[in-house]
């Protein structure tokens, strides 16, 4: 596997972990971690699945990694907006 691809995967795993930690802190604080239908819990599961696939045996191209990176960026923005909107309601 190409060094730069390996490095990019490592950075993406860290980014995904950061997003998942933000979601986890919020859902635990709001006591919604057991609500499988809550959008943030669904998003966290999706992120986990993508992150898990990155460390699998599939070899990715930089183009494929860029698409996954865009998903992570969307997930971060979405989670931030959902949390922000919920905080305004409280």
PyMOL commands that set and color helices and strands:
alter all, ss='L'
color gray80, all
select helices_A, chain A and resi 3-29+39-54+62-89
alter helices_A, ss='H'
color red, helices_A
deselect
rebuild
show_as cartoon
